[in-house]
Every structure is written in structure tokens, then in C-alpha cells.
Amino acid sequence: MDKKKILIVDDTADTVDLLRKRFRAEGYDTAEASDGEEGLRKAREYLPDLIVLDVMMPRMNGLETCERLKAGEHTRYIPVLMLTAKGEVADKVRGLDTGADDYITKPFDYKELSARVRSLLAKREASERLAEEERSEAIEQIMDELAHEIRNPLVSIGGFARRVYESLPEGDPNKAYMEIVVQDVGRLEQMVKQLVGLKSAAVSYIEESDINGVISDSLKSFAKALEDRGVAVELSLTPDPPLVPVDRANLERAISNIIENAIEAMNGAVRVLRISSQVNGECFEMRIADTGKGIPRDKIKSVYDPFVTSKLYGPGLGLTMALSIIQSHKGSIVVESEEGAGTAFTIRIPLRGPLNRGAVKPPPQA
């Protein structure tokens, strides 16, 4: 599982050293800053999951630093736990008024500090998960309405455009224009098909399945594309995997969409697709990584948005659909990327427990 990142901002070297050692011993990743100005810069670069911020510091104190963190577009939602030697109620109120999420006075008991850190991280994770689910539901509703409104007029436009194109004699200059119309209608029809597919992804038939087998089936459909583009595949699948309750068809669709994006992203000299699986706690975990062009840092949070795509054509619904399918299994999907180095998607699905099945499809007839 990815390590949570904590930024420690304190001008006392002993405190920084203590917190760094304790946090890393608990499995966190850390970065450090010795004053408010450095803390602001590190927060923008490091993008931590939580900031432990001392109040009394040179150059810029913790109160001003917190105010500026909460005013920043990329840092305003990062939880801030303030540390100070002051214990008066008025000072605590000032700290909370600047936007701090919690407050603890020095000298502190590390067990209490650790508990508050875990609580803030858990609240942030729950809030982000809820926001993502609500956003996904809203997107699905919009896509459903859009497909409904577009489908009927598009059928008419496509049908008449093809008839006009076929009726024009060769050499007619208008035939070239109609060919463009027919091609563009075809792309719109494909978009509507994907929109309908996005809606149907919420309908599930759940069965105990070997997810390694689903991964292998997904890869088979890309055998020619992988060969044509010179992409090497490195598989590292856990042996004897447990059966997991999933919709095989939907999960294969989600994995295939991620693989397709990975293949299209690899244009450099090194083209390697790495797929691995393992049991991680109560989840079955899959990782799909490529050596492609990567995703710009300012674009990575919008990769699941519909129509956000770097492709020449296509509505860019593949990752939107993948996210919807994984969420319908009460799972999670995390993307990591570095420009010029590649992108990795990590999918986690619960090994057991209730699933959000939506409307349940009947099992296939024998």
C-alpha cells in the first residue's frame, strides 16, 4: 500500500528528528522544513497527506503559514496539525481560526500525537472517497442523459449522410465533404456506444472468480497490438490466488481499458507493460504499469474525467468506465505517474464482503 506522506515544519532540530524517526517507524514517508517559507514551498512540491506545523518559528510563524496553506489552490485541503508551547485557550482558538484541523501543545505525548495523526488521515481519506463516489454518480447521470439526447438525432444524421454519400458520383467534389461527415458521425456513434457501456457497467453479475484469469483474458485481446507496437509484457501474478467476488465481464472491461491506454502511451525506445497481482491485507491488488510518456502533474487528478484525453480521436471514457466498475465492487484505483517515465494504476478489490451490485443480471443460461 502507498505510504502516507507527512510534512514536518518546525525550527527545533530535536523535535524534527524525533518526529521523523517515529513517523517513519510507523510506515509514513516524511519531508521536513525549518521555517514557514520553506514549509510552504515544500507543501507545494511534496503535496503531503498531512502537515505537522509548529507555531513559533522565525521568518514566518505557523499561524501565517497555515493561513497561506489554506488559501492555496493545491494545499487548502491538506490537514494541518499545529504544535506549540503555548497552552492558553486564546492561542488555540487563533490556530483553529487560521484553518488548522487539530491542535496539540508541547511537550506532547507521542502516542496522543500519533492517534491524532491517524484520525486526521482517516477523516481525509473518508472525505475524499465520499467526494469521489458522489462525483462518479453525477458523471454517470450526465452521461446517461447525454447518450439519450444524442442517440436518436444521430441515427437520422448518420443514415441520411450515408445515403447522400452513396448517391454522389465519383469525382463529385461534394463526395469528399460527405465522407468527412460520415466519418465524424461514426466517431459520435462510437462515443454514444461507450456512454451506454458506462451506464451498463453499474449492472453486475457477481461470481467467485480467479482475477489472474481475468487479467490473462484481458491481455489476450491485445496480443496483436502489443506485437505491432513492440511492447514487451512482464507478468508477475500471485500463485494460487483466492477466488474473489467480482463481475468478470465488467472487471475485464476495466482492466482492458487501462491496458489500452498504457499501450497507446508508449512511443519511446523502451516499451514495457508490467502487470502484477498480490493479496494485500483484505484486498486483492493489481498493478498495471507502463513506460510511456506519463501524465503531467497538473492533469493527473482529471484522468478519470470523461472526454479528457490526449488521443487524436475518441471521447476518453475508458478510465471513467474503469473507475465506475472498480467503485461498483467497493474497490479503489490509484494512479501514479511521472512525465517521461510512465504511469502505474493500482487496483484494490475486497476479497469478501457486501458489494454494490446495482441491478443484478441473471446468470448465463447453460
LOMIDREN-688299 format. One record per residue: x negated, y negated, z negated of N, C-alpha, C in turn. Coordinates in steps of 0.1 Angstrom, whole numbers, m for minus. Layout:
BEGIN
<<X,Y,Z>,<X,Y,Z>,<X,Y,Z>>
...
END
This chain:
BEGIN
<<m8,12,0>,<0,0,0>,<m9,m12,0>>
<<m5,m23,7>,<m12,m35,8>,<m14,m42,m6>>
<<m26,m47,m9>,<m28,m53,m21>,<m22,m67,m22>>
<<m16,m70,m33>,<m11,m83,m35>,<m23,m93,m38>>
<<m21,m105,m33>,<m32,m115,m34>,<m29,m126,m44>>
<<m39,m128,m53>,<m37,m138,m63>,<m48,m148,m62>>
<<m45,m161,m61>,<m54,m172,m61>,<m56,m178,m75>>
<<m68,m178,m81>,<m71,m183,m94>,<m77,m197,m93>>
<<m70,m207,m98>,<m75,m221,m97>,<m78,m226,m111>>
<<m91,m226,m115>,<m94,m230,m129>,<m109,m235,m129>>
<<m112,m245,m136>,<m126,m251,m136>,<m134,m244,m147>>
<<m129,m235,m155>,<m136,m228,m165>,<m141,m215,m160>>
<<m154,m214,m158>,<m160,m202,m152>,<m157,m189,m159>>
<<m157,m189,m173>,<m154,m177,m180>,<m140,m172,m178>>
<<m131,m182,m177>,<m117,m178,m175>,<m115,m172,m161>>
<<m121,m178,m151>,<m120,m173,m138>,<m126,m159,m137>>
<<m138,m157,m143>,<m145,m144,m143>,<m136,m133,m150>>
<<m130,m137,m161>,<m121,m127,m168>,<m109,m123,m160>>
<<m102,m133,m154>,<m90,m131,m146>,<m94,m123,m134>>
<<m105,m126,m127>,<m109,m119,m115>,<m111,m104,m118>>
<<m118,m101,m129>,<m121,m87,m132>,<m108,m80,m136>>
<<m100,m86,m144>,<m88,m79,m149>,<m78,m77,m137>>
<<m76,m87,m129>,<m67,m86,m117>,<m72,m75,m108>>
<<m85,m75,m105>,<m90,m65,m95>,<m89,m51,m101>>
<<m91,m50,m114>,<m89,m37,m121>,<m75,m32,m120>>
<<m65,m41,m119>,<m51,m37,m117>,<m47,m35,m103>>
<<m57,m37,m93>,<m54,m34,m79>,<m50,m46,m71>>
<<m52,m58,m76>,<m49,m70,m69>,<m62,m75,m61>>
<<m60,m82,m50>,<m70,m89,m44>,<m71,m103,m49>>
<<m82,m110,m50>,<m83,m123,m56>,<m92,m132,m48>>
<<m89,m145,m49>,<m97,m156,m44>,<m98,m166,m55>>
<<m108,m175,m56>,<m110,m184,m67>,<m113,m198,m62>>
<<m109,m208,m70>,<m112,m222,m67>,<m114,m229,m80>>
<<m123,m239,m81>,<m127,m245,m93>,<m120,m259,m96>>
<<m112,m264,m86>,<m105,m276,m88>,<m93,m276,m79>>
<<m84,m287,m81>,<m72,m287,m74>,<m74,m289,m59>>
<<m83,m297,m54>,<m85,m299,m40>,<m90,m286,m33>>
<<m99,m279,m39>,<m103,m266,m34>,<m92,m256,m34>>
<<m84,m257,m45>,<m73,m248,m46>,<m62,m250,m35>>
<<m60,m262,m31>,<m50,m265,m20>,<m56,m259,m7>>
<<m68,m261,m5>,<m74,m256,8>,<m74,m241,8>>
<<m78,m235,m3>,<m78,m220,m4>,<m64,m215,m2>>
<<m54,m221,m8>,<m40,m217,m7>,<m35,m216,7>>
<<m39,m226,15>,<m35,m227,29>,<m42,m216,38>>
<<m55,m213,34>,<m63,m204,42>,<m60,m189,37>>
<<m59,m187,24>,<m57,m174,19>,<m43,m169,18>>
<<m34,m178,17>,<m19,m175,16>,<m17,m164,6>>
<<m19,m167,m7>,<m18,m157,m17>,<m3,m154,m20>>
<<m1,m143,m27>,<13,m139,m31>,<16,m146,m44>>
<<6,m151,m51>,<8,m158,m64>,<m4,m167,m67>>
<<m2,m178,m74>,<m13,m187,m78>,<m13,m189,m93>>
<<m24,m186,m99>,<m26,m189,m114>,<m33,m202,m114>>
<<m27,m212,m120>,<m32,m226,m118>,<m34,m233,m132>>
<<m46,m237,m135>,<m49,m244,m147>,<m44,m259,m146>>
<<m40,m265,m157>,<m35,m278,m157>,<m47,m288,m158>>
<<m56,m286,m167>,<m67,m296,m170>,<m79,m293,m161>>
<<m80,m300,m150>,<m91,m298,m140>,<m96,m312,m135>>
<<m109,m313,m131>,<m114,m325,m125>,<m109,m327,m111>>
<<m111,m339,m106>,<m107,m343,m92>,<m92,m344,m90>>
<<m85,m333,m93>,<m71,m332,m91>,<m66,m322,m101>>
<<m57,m327,m110>,<m52,m318,m121>,<m42,m308,m115>>
<<m38,m299,m124>,<m29,m288,m120>,<m15,m293,m116>>
<<m10,m304,m123>,<3,m309,m121>,<4,m315,m107>>
<<m6,m323,m103>,<m6,m329,m89>,<m8,m318,m79>>
<<m17,m308,m82>,<m19,m297,m73>,<m6,m289,m70>>
<<2,m286,m81>,<14,m279,m80>,<24,m287,m71>>
<<25,m300,m74>,<34,m308,m66>,<31,m307,m51>>
<<18,m308,m48>,<14,m307,m34>,<16,m293,m28>>
<<14,m283,m36>,<17,m269,m31>,<32,m268,m28>>
<<40,m273,m36>,<55,m271,m34>,<60,m280,m23>>
<<52,m290,m19>,<56,m299,m8>,<50,m293,6>>
<<41,m284,5>,<35,m279,18>,<44,m269,24>>
<<44,m269,38>,<53,m260,45>,<49,m246,43>>
<<36,m243,43>,<32,m229,42>,<30,m224,27>>
<<31,m233,18>,<27,m229,4>,<39,m231,m6>>
<<50,m237,m2>,<60,m241,m11>,<67,m229,m18>>
<<67,m217,m11>,<74,m206,m17>,<65,m196,m25>>
<<52,m200,m26>,<43,m192,m34>,<45,m194,m49>>
<<48,m184,m57>,<50,m186,m71>,<37,m191,m78>>
<<39,m201,m87>,<28,m207,m94>,<30,m204,m109>>
<<20,m198,m115>,<19,m196,m130>,<9,m205,m136>>
<<13,m215,m144>,<4,m225,m149>,<m2,m221,m162>>
<<m15,m225,m164>,<m22,m222,m176>,<m26,m236,m182>>
<<m25,m237,m195>,<m30,m250,m201>,<m33,m247,m216>>
<<m42,m256,m221>,<m45,m255,m235>,<m34,m262,m244>>
<<m26,m270,m237>,<m15,m278,m244>,<m3,m269,m246>>
<<3,m271,m258>,<15,m262,m261>,<27,m270,m264>>
<<27,m283,m262>,<38,m292,m265>,<49,m289,m255>>
<<62,m290,m259>,<73,m288,m250>,<73,m298,m239>>
<<69,m311,m241>,<69,m321,m231>,<60,m317,m219>>
<<48,m311,m223>,<39,m307,m213>,<44,m296,m205>>
<<51,m286,m211>,<57,m275,m204>,<67,m280,m194>>
<<76,m289,m199>,<86,m295,m191>,<80,m301,m178>>
<<69,m309,m180>,<63,m316,m169>,<58,m305,m159>>
<<52,m295,m164>,<47,m284,m155>,<58,m278,m147>>
<<69,m275,m154>,<81,m269,m147>,<87,m278,m137>>
<<87,m291,m141>,<93,m302,m132>,<85,m303,m119>>
<<72,m300,m119>,<65,m301,m107>,<67,m290,m97>>
<<74,m279,m102>,<77,m268,m94>,<71,m255,m98>>
<<64,m255,m110>,<58,m243,m115>,<69,m233,m118>>
<<66,m220,m115>,<76,m209,m117>,<75,m203,m131>>
<<64,m205,m138>,<62,m200,m152>,<51,m207,m158>>
<<49,m206,m171>,<40,m214,m179>,<35,m206,m190>>
<<22,m206,m193>,<16,m199,m204>,<5,m207,m210>>
<<3,m208,m223>,<m7,m216,m229>,<m19,m208,m233>>
<<m31,m215,m232>,<m43,m209,m237>,<m44,m211,m252>>
<<m51,m202,m259>,<m56,m189,m254>,<m44,m180,m253>>
<<m45,m172,m242>,<m33,m163,m239>,<m37,m148,m241>>
<<m27,m140,m243>,<m29,m126,m244>,<m28,m121,m230>>
<<m38,m113,m225>,<m38,m109,m211>,<m26,m100,m208>>
<<m22,m92,m217>,<m11,m83,m215>,<2,m91,m211>>
<<4,m102,m219>,<15,m111,m216>,<14,m117,m202>>
<<2,m122,m199>,<m1,m128,m186>,<2,m119,m175>>
<<m3,m106,m177>,<m2,m96,m167>,<13,m93,m164>>
<<21,m92,m175>,<35,m90,m174>,<42,m101,m166>>
<<38,m113,m169>,<45,m124,m162>,<41,m124,m147>>
<<28,m121,m144>,<24,m120,m130>,<33,m109,m123>>
<<34,m97,m129>,<42,m87,m123>,<57,m91,m121>>
<<62,m98,m131>,<76,m103,m130>,<77,m113,m118>>
<<68,m122,m117>,<69,m132,m106>,<67,m126,m92>>
<<58,m116,m91>,<56,m109,m78>,<69,m101,m75>>
<<75,m95,m85>,<87,m86,m82>,<98,m95,m78>>
<<100,m107,m84>,<111,m116,m80>,<108,m121,m66>>
<<96,m124,m63>,<93,m129,m49>,<96,m119,m39>>
<<92,m106,m42>,<94,m95,m32>,<109,m93,m30>>
<<117,m93,m41>,<131,m91,m40>,<138,m102,m32>>
<<133,m114,m35>,<139,m125,m28>,<136,m125,m13>>
<<124,m121,m9>,<120,m120,5>,<128,m109,12>>
<<129,m98,4>,<137,m86,10>,<151,m90,13>>
<<157,m97,3>,<171,m101,5>,<173,m111,16>>
<<164,m120,17>,<164,m130,28>,<163,m123,42>>
<<154,m114,42>,<151,m107,55>,<164,m98,59>>
<<170,m92,49>,<182,m84,52>,<193,m93,57>>
<<195,m104,50>,<206,m114,54>,<203,m119,68>>
<<190,m122,71>,<187,m128,84>,<189,m117,95>>
<<186,m105,92>,<187,m94,102>,<202,m92,105>>
<<211,m93,94>,<225,m91,96>,<231,m102,105>>
<<226,m115,103>,<230,m126,110>,<226,m125,125>>
<<214,m120,127>,<209,m118,141>,<217,m108,148>>
<<221,m97,141>,<229,m86,147>,<242,m92,152>>
<<248,m100,143>,<262,m105,146>,<261,m115,158>>
<<250,m123,159>,<249,m132,170>,<247,m124,183>>
<<238,m114,182>,<235,m106,194>,<248,m99,199>>
<<256,m94,190>,<268,m87,194>,<278,m96,201>>
<<279,m108,195>,<288,m118,202>,<283,m123,215>>
<<269,m124,216>,<263,m128,228>,<265,m118,239>>
<<263,m105,236>,<265,m95,246>,<279,m94,251>>
<<289,m96,242>,<303,m95,245>,<306,m107,255>>
<<301,m119,253>,<305,m130,261>,<298,m130,275>>
<<286,m123,275>,<278,m123,288>,<282,m112,297>>
<<286,m101,291>,<288,m88,299>,<297,m90,311>>
<<310,m94,308>,<320,m95,319>,<316,m104,331>>
<<313,m117,328>,<309,m126,339>,<296,m121,346>>
<<287,m114,339>,<275,m109,345>,<278,m98,355>>
<<288,m89,352>,<292,m79,361>,<297,m85,374>>
<<305,m95,373>,<311,m102,385>,<300,m108,393>>
<<291,m116,386>,<280,m123,394>,<271,m113,401>>
<<267,m102,393>,<259,m92,399>,<265,m85,411>>
<<278,m81,410>,<285,m74,421>,<286,m83,433>>
<<290,m95,432>,<291,m104,443>,<278,m108,449>>
<<267,m109,441>,<254,m113,446>,<249,m101,454>>
<<251,m89,450>,<245,m78,458>,<253,m76,471>>
<<266,m79,471>,<274,m78,483>,<269,m88,493>>
<<267,m101,488>,<262,m111,497>,<249,m108,503>>
<<240,m103,494>,<226,m99,498>,<227,m89,509>>
<<235,m78,507>,<235,m67,517>,<242,m72,530>>
<<250,m82,530>,<257,m86,542>,<249,m95,550>>
<<238,m101,545>,<230,m110,553>,<220,m103,562>>
<<219,m107,574>,<210,m100,583>,<195,m103,580>>
<<186,m93,584>,<172,m95,581>,<168,m108,589>>
<<159,m115,583>,<154,m128,589>,<162,m140,584>>
<<174,m138,578>,<181,m149,573>,<174,m155,561>>
<<170,m168,562>,<163,m174,550>,<170,m173,537>>
<<184,m173,538>,<191,m172,525>,<190,m158,518>>
<<185,m148,526>,<184,m135,520>,<173,m135,509>>
<<162,m142,511>,<152,m143,501>,<157,m149,489>>
<<165,m159,490>,<171,m166,478>,<180,m156,471>>
<<189,m149,478>,<198,m139,472>,<190,m128,465>>
<<179,m124,471>,<171,m114,465>,<166,m118,451>>
<<162,m131,449>,<158,m136,436>,<170,m136,427>>
<<182,m140,431>,<194,m140,423>,<197,m125,418>>
<<196,m115,427>,<199,m102,423>,<188,m97,413>>
<<176,m100,415>,<165,m96,405>,<168,m102,392>>
<<171,m115,391>,<173,m122,379>,<186,m116,372>>
<<196,m113,379>,<208,m107,374>,<205,m93,368>>
<<196,m86,374>,<192,m73,369>,<184,m74,356>>
<<176,m85,354>,<170,m87,342>,<180,m90,331>>
<<190,m98,334>,<200,m102,324>,<208,m89,321>>
<<211,m81,330>,<218,m68,327>,<210,m60,318>>
<<197,m59,320>,<188,m51,311>,<189,m57,297>>
<<189,m71,296>,<190,m77,283>,<203,m74,276>>
<<214,m74,283>,<227,m70,277>,<226,m56,272>>
<<220,m47,280>,<219,m33,276>,<211,m32,263>>
<<200,m40,261>,<192,m40,249>,<200,m45,237>>
<<209,m56,240>,<217,m61,230>,<227,m51,224>>
<<233,m44,233>,<242,m33,229>,<235,m22,222>>
<<222,m19,226>,<214,m9,219>,<211,m14,205>>
<<209,m27,203>,<206,m32,190>,<217,m30,181>>
<<229,m32,186>,<241,m30,178>,<243,m16,174>>
<<241,m7,184>,<243,7,182>,<233,13,172>>
<<222,6,170>,<211,12,161>,<216,12,147>>
<<226,5,144>,<232,5,130>,<240,17,127>>
<<244,25,138>,<252,37,137>,<243,49,136>>
<<244,56,125>,<234,67,123>,<240,80,120>>
<<232,91,125>,<235,104,121>,<222,109,114>>
<<224,110,101>,<212,113,92>,<210,128,91>>
<<198,133,92>,<194,147,90>,<180,148,85>>
<<177,158,78>,<164,161,73>,<154,163,85>>
<<144,155,86>,<136,156,98>,<121,155,95>>
<<113,161,104>,<99,160,104>,<94,148,112>>
<<90,138,104>,<87,125,111>,<75,126,120>>
<<66,135,116>,<54,137,125>,<59,141,139>>
<<69,150,139>,<75,154,152>,<82,143,159>>
<<88,133,152>,<94,121,158>,<83,113,165>>
<<72,111,158>,<60,104,163>,<55,110,176>>
<<53,123,176>,<48,131,187>,<58,129,199>>
<<71,130,196>,<81,129,207>,<81,115,213>>
<<78,105,204>,<78,91,209>,<66,89,218>>
<<54,95,215>,<42,94,223>,<44,101,237>>
<<51,112,237>,<52,119,250>,<58,110,261>>
<<67,102,258>,<73,93,269>,<63,83,274>>
<<52,81,267>,<42,71,272>,<30,77,277>>
<<30,90,280>,<18,97,285>,<12,91,297>>
<<21,88,307>,<16,82,320>,<11,68,318>>
<<19,60,310>,<15,46,307>,<1,45,300>>
<<m1,54,291>,<m14,55,283>,<m25,58,293>>
<<m23,68,302>,<m33,72,311>,<m36,61,321>>
<<m25,55,327>,<m27,44,337>,<m35,32,331>>
<<m33,29,319>,<m39,17,313>,<m52,21,305>>
<<m56,34,306>,<m68,38,300>,<m69,36,285>>
<<m57,39,278>,<m56,38,264>,<m59,51,257>>
<<m69,52,248>,<m72,64,240>,<m63,64,228>>
<<m58,76,224>,<m49,78,213>,<m57,85,202>>
<<m57,80,190>,<m63,86,178>,<m51,89,168>>
<<m48,102,166>,<m38,106,157>,<m44,112,144>>
<<m38,107,133>,<m42,113,120>,<m29,114,112>>
<<m23,126,114>,<m10,128,108>,<m11,138,96>>
<<m4,135,86>,<m5,143,73>,<0,157,76>>
<<m8,167,71>,<m4,181,74>,<8,185,65>>
<<16,194,70>,<28,199,63>,<36,188,57>>
<<41,178,64>,<49,167,59>,<62,172,53>>
<<67,165,43>,<80,168,38>,<91,163,48>>
<<102,170,47>,<114,165,56>,<120,153,49>>
<<123,143,58>,<128,130,53>,<142,128,60>>
<<152,123,52>,<165,120,58>,<164,108,67>>
<<165,110,80>,<165,99,90>,<174,102,102>>
<<177,91,109>,<183,93,122>,<172,95,132>>
<<170,107,137>,<158,110,146>,<158,101,159>>
<<170,100,165>,<170,92,177>,<167,77,175>>
<<173,71,165>,<170,57,162>,<156,55,157>>
<<150,64,149>,<137,62,145>,<127,64,156>>
<<130,73,165>,<121,74,177>,<122,62,186>>
<<134,56,186>,<135,43,194>,<127,32,188>>
<<127,31,174>,<119,21,167>,<104,23,170>>
<<100,35,168>,<85,38,170>,<81,36,184>>
<<90,40,194>,<87,37,208>,<85,23,211>>
<<94,14,205>,<93,0,208>,<80,m6,203>>
<<75,m1,192>,<63,m6,186>,<51,m1,195>>
<<52,12,199>,<41,17,208>,<41,9,221>>
<<52,7,227>,<53,m1,240>,<46,m14,238>>
<<49,m21,227>,<43,m34,225>,<28,m33,224>>
<<24,m23,217>,<9,m21,215>,<2,m18,228>>
<<8,m10,237>,<2,m7,250>,<1,m19,258>>
<<11,m27,258>,<11,m39,267>,<2,m50,261>>
<<m1,m49,248>,<m10,m59,242>,<m25,m57,245>>
<<m28,m44,250>,<m42,m41,251>,<m47,m43,266>>
<<m55,m53,268>,<m60,m56,281>,<m75,m57,281>>
<<m82,m55,270>,<m96,m57,269>,<m104,m44,272>>
<<m117,m44,270>,<m125,m33,273>,<m122,m21,264>>
<<m119,m24,251>,<m116,m13,241>,<m101,m12,240>>
<<m96,m1,243>,<m81,2,243>,<m79,14,235>>
<<m76,13,222>,<m73,24,214>,<m60,22,206>>
<<m52,32,206>,<m40,33,198>,<m41,43,187>>
<<m41,38,175>,<m43,46,163>,<m30,48,156>>
<<m26,60,154>,<m13,63,147>,<m16,73,135>>
<<m12,69,123>,<m14,78,112>,<m2,79,104>>
<<m1,89,95>,<10,91,86>,<5,97,73>>
<<12,94,62>,<9,99,49>,<21,98,40>>
<<21,105,29>,<30,103,18>,<24,93,9>>
<<31,82,6>,<26,72,m3>,<37,70,m14>>
<<34,76,m25>,<44,75,m36>,<57,81,m32>>
<<68,74,m33>,<81,79,m30>,<85,76,m15>>
<<75,72,m7>,<78,69,7>,<70,77,17>>
<<75,79,29>,<67,84,40>,<62,72,48>>
<<49,71,50>,<43,59,56>,<37,62,69>>
<<40,54,79>,<34,55,92>,<27,42,95>>
<<16,43,102>,<8,31,106>,<5,32,121>>
<<9,22,129>,<6,21,143>,<m2,9,146>>
<<m15,11,150>,<m24,0,152>,<m30,0,166>>
<<m32,m12,172>,<m38,m13,185>,<m50,m22,184>>
<<m58,m22,195>,<m70,m30,196>,<m67,m41,207>>
<<m54,m47,206>,<m50,m57,216>,<m54,m71,212>>
<<m47,m80,219>,<m50,m94,217>,<m47,m100,204>>
<<m38,m93,196>,<m34,m98,183>,<m24,m109,184>>
<<m19,m113,173>,<m8,m123,172>,<m13,m135,165>>
<<m11,m147,170>,<m16,m159,163>,<m9,m161,149>>
<<m17,m166,140>,<m13,m167,126>,<1,m174,125>>
<<3,m185,133>,<15,m192,131>,<27,m186,138>>
<<25,m174,145>,<36,m168,152>,<39,m154,145>>
<<31,m150,136>,<33,m136,130>,<46,m135,123>>
<<51,m145,117>,<64,m144,110>,<76,m144,119>>
<<74,m147,131>,<86,m147,141>,<86,m135,150>>
<<77,m125,148>,<76,m114,157>,<89,m106,158>>
<<97,m106,148>,<110,m99,148>,<121,m107,153>>
<<119,m119,156>,<130,m128,162>,<133,m123,176>>
<<146,m123,179>,<150,m119,193>,<145,m130,203>>
<<141,m126,215>,<137,m134,226>,<123,m141,223>>
<<116,m138,212>,<103,m142,210>,<94,m132,217>>
<<87,m135,228>,<79,m125,235>,<68,m132,243>>
<<57,m125,244>,<46,m130,252>,<46,m123,266>>
<<56,m115,269>,<57,m108,281>,<62,m118,292>>
<<58,m115,305>,<63,m123,316>,<78,m123,317>>
<<83,m111,316>,<98,m109,316>,<103,m102,304>>
<<115,m101,302>,<121,m93,291>,<125,m102,279>>
<<136,m98,272>,<141,m107,262>,<134,m105,248>>
<<124,m96,247>,<117,m95,235>,<126,m90,223>>
<<133,m79,225>,<142,m74,215>,<137,m61,209>>
<<125,m56,214>,<120,m44,209>,<117,m43,194>>
<<110,m54,189>,<107,m54,175>,<119,m58,166>>
<<128,m66,172>,<141,m69,165>,<148,m56,162>>
<<149,m47,172>,<156,m35,171>,<149,m26,161>>
<<135,m25,162>,<127,m17,152>,<130,m21,138>>
<<130,m34,135>,<132,m39,122>,<146,m35,117>>
<<156,m36,126>,<170,m33,122>,<171,m18,119>>
<<165,m9,126>,<165,5,124>,<158,9,111>>
<<147,3,108>,<139,7,96>,<147,2,84>>
<<153,m10,85>,<161,m15,74>,<173,m7,71>>
<<179,m1,82>,<191,7,80>,<188,20,73>>
<<175,24,72>,<170,35,64>,<165,31,51>>
<<168,18,47>,<163,13,34>,<148,13,33>>
<<141,12,45>,<127,12,45>,<122,m2,48>>
<<109,m3,50>,<102,m16,52>,<92,m15,63>>
<<90,m26,70>,<80,m27,80>,<71,m39,78>>
<<58,m37,79>,<49,m48,76>,<39,m50,88>>
<<37,m62,92>,<28,m64,103>,<15,m71,98>>
<<4,m67,103>,<m9,m73,101>,<m16,m75,114>>
<<m22,m87,116>,<m28,m90,129>,<m39,m99,128>>
<<m48,m98,137>,<m60,m107,138>,<m62,m110,153>>
<<m62,m122,157>,<m64,m126,171>,<m77,m120,176>>
<<m76,m114,188>,<m88,m108,194>,<m92,m94,189>>
<<m85,m90,178>,<m89,m77,172>,<m78,m67,172>>
<<m65,m71,172>,<m55,m62,173>,<m44,m64,162>>
<<m34,m55,163>,<m22,m56,154>,<m19,m42,148>>
<<m14,m42,136>,<m10,m30,130>,<4,m31,123>>
<<12,m22,126>,<25,m21,119>,<26,m9,109>>
<<29,m12,97>,<31,m2,87>,<45,0,84>>
<<50,12,86>,<65,15,83>,<65,25,71>>
<<74,21,62>,<76,30,50>,<91,33,49>>
<<94,46,47>,<108,51,46>,<109,60,34>>
<<119,57,26>,<121,65,13>,<122,80,16>>
<<115,88,8>,<116,103,10>,<130,108,7>>
<<137,102,m2>,<150,106,m5>,<158,94,m10>>
<<171,97,m14>,<179,86,m19>,<190,82,m9>>
<<199,74,m14>,<210,70,m5>,<206,61,6>>
<<211,63,17>,<208,55,29>,<220,47,33>>
<<217,35,39>,<228,27,45>,<231,32,59>>
<<240,42,60>,<243,49,72>,<251,41,82>>
<<258,30,78>,<267,24,87>,<278,34,90>>
<<283,34,102>,<293,44,107>,<285,56,110>>
<<289,68,105>,<282,80,107>,<286,87,120>>
<<277,90,129>,<280,97,141>,<282,111,137>>
<<291,118,144>,<293,132,142>,<281,140,147>>
<<278,151,141>,<266,159,146>,<269,164,160>>
<<258,166,167>,<259,171,181>,<266,185,181>>
<<274,187,191>,<281,200,193>,<272,210,198>>
<<273,222,193>,<265,233,197>,<269,237,212>>
END
